[in-house]
Amino acid sequence: MMRPPIKGSSILVTGGAGFIGSHLVDRLQDLGAREVVVIDNMFLGSEANLAGALEQGAVLYKDDAEIASSLEYIFSRHDIDIVFNAATKALNYSFVNPSNAFNTNVNVVMNLLELQRKGSFQTLCHFSTSEVYGTAVYEPMDEKHPINPTTTYAAGKAAADIALQSWVRMCDLDAFIVRPFNNYGPRQNYKGYLAGVIPITAWKILNGLPPEIHGGGNQTRDFIFVLDTVDAIVKLYDRLAPGESVNISTDGQISIRDVIHKITRNMGYQGEILEKPARKADVECHNASNAKVRGMIDYRLTPFDQGLSETLAWYRDNIR
Ligand SMILES: NC(=O)c1ccc[n+]([C@@H]2O[C@H](COP(=O)([O-])OP(=O)(O)OC[C@H]3O[C@@H](n4cnc5c(N)ncnc54)[C@H](O)[C@@H]3O)[C@@H](O)[C@H]2O)c1
């Protein structure tokens, strides 16, 4: 497979001012990318996430990757070899604006596939999500698990995955799919209703508000530390065949109730925890198989308690 090496390449990261994308940008620079370019419409991303990267020469376009001409402009100014597509509107946004969350997940990848087909760049690494599997039909969920989205966010992601695979087959493109499970870590958005459970709990405690458990808290998730995900992605980069997908998960499950108790313990919170009703369409269980990724790379996982305390330390320093 003739894939351009990360070292020495010019790389575009869509959604690169966001949580996972910004850590990926840092890593690509560390690996010696010739140039790292970011397009982010700042829906949830922040320039602060890229502070170090911008100092190291990364270029940020605050623009919308759903608009083909925004991408074309960037390709006309930079000789991009590789694209990592990490742009998305947060899952929670699909609960308030279902079609828009769906559209973003589909439109960005369609624009990229068409540009790739026309020769604008060589290789596409696309971010899918464990959400495409929906509630587990069997466990642990491997890459052959049925695609059964319960949210429009996940439906858009599933559509994007299938689109990518069809463009690969029809047009012979070099594009593949990485499928992270629930990530946590420094820089994950903590503001407002789009925040995930770890950041929102940290934010509440730091602001003197009681944390909440929704729907009993027995739902389980496979939480993976963001730097482990990024490490796996850059190692998988030259291993995955065109059209192939791989889960990036820990193979461990933790209940939301346990996560919240670990956070309150770590932060010395002894107040009450509010019990709230379940959110419609929340999946019950996400227990993933990581046998495939373990077989492909030297796979390193940070223990949850260690990752969580690094994350909470970051929130303590960054939330006021
Ligand atoms: N965080 C997780 O737990 C998780 C799990 C599985 C998959 N993923 C996937 O990883 C990728 C990155 O997720 P994240 O957690 O870093 O989310 P994030 O929201 O922090 O980052 C996404 C970025 O995309 C930007 N964006 C949104 N719409 C855009 C548009 N039209 N044009 C340009 N930029 C746009 C946002 O401003 C944001 O900075 C996504 O594809 C997501 O589906 C994340």
The ligand as an ORCA input file, in Angstrom:
! r2SCAN-3c Opt
* xyz 0 1
  N     -15.432     12.080     21.985
  C     -15.819     10.834     21.838
  O     -16.051     10.139     22.827
  C     -15.949     10.216     20.487
  C     -16.324      8.874     20.427
  C     -16.441      8.288     19.183
  C     -16.187      9.015     18.043
  N     -15.830     10.309     18.136
  C     -15.577     11.027     16.890
  O     -14.335     11.677     16.935
  C     -14.394     12.895     16.209
  C     -13.967     14.044     17.088
  O     -14.875     14.145     18.183
  P     -14.598     15.085     19.432
  O     -15.003     14.347     20.637
  O     -13.237     15.634     19.358
  O     -15.697     16.198     19.203
  P     -15.573     17.796     19.273
  O     -16.951     18.326     19.211
  O     -14.702     18.205     20.392
  O     -14.810     18.122     17.909
  C     -15.468     18.227     16.679
  C     -15.049     19.516     16.045
  O     -15.705     19.666     14.779
  C     -16.036     21.027     14.628
  N     -17.097     21.141     13.616
  C     -18.416     20.876     13.724
  N     -19.056     21.079     12.572
  C     -18.107     21.486     11.692
  C     -18.152     21.874     10.328
  N     -19.297     21.870      9.657
  N     -16.995     22.262      9.730
  C     -15.830     22.283     10.431
  N     -15.740     21.920     11.713
  C     -16.859     21.524     12.341
  C     -16.440     21.486     16.016
  O     -16.347     22.889     16.166
  C     -15.445     20.744     16.884
  O     -14.292     21.513     17.135
  C     -15.834     13.020     15.727
  O     -15.925     12.545     14.410
  C     -16.610     12.110     16.643
  O     -17.752     11.590     16.042
  C     -15.702     10.934     19.336
*
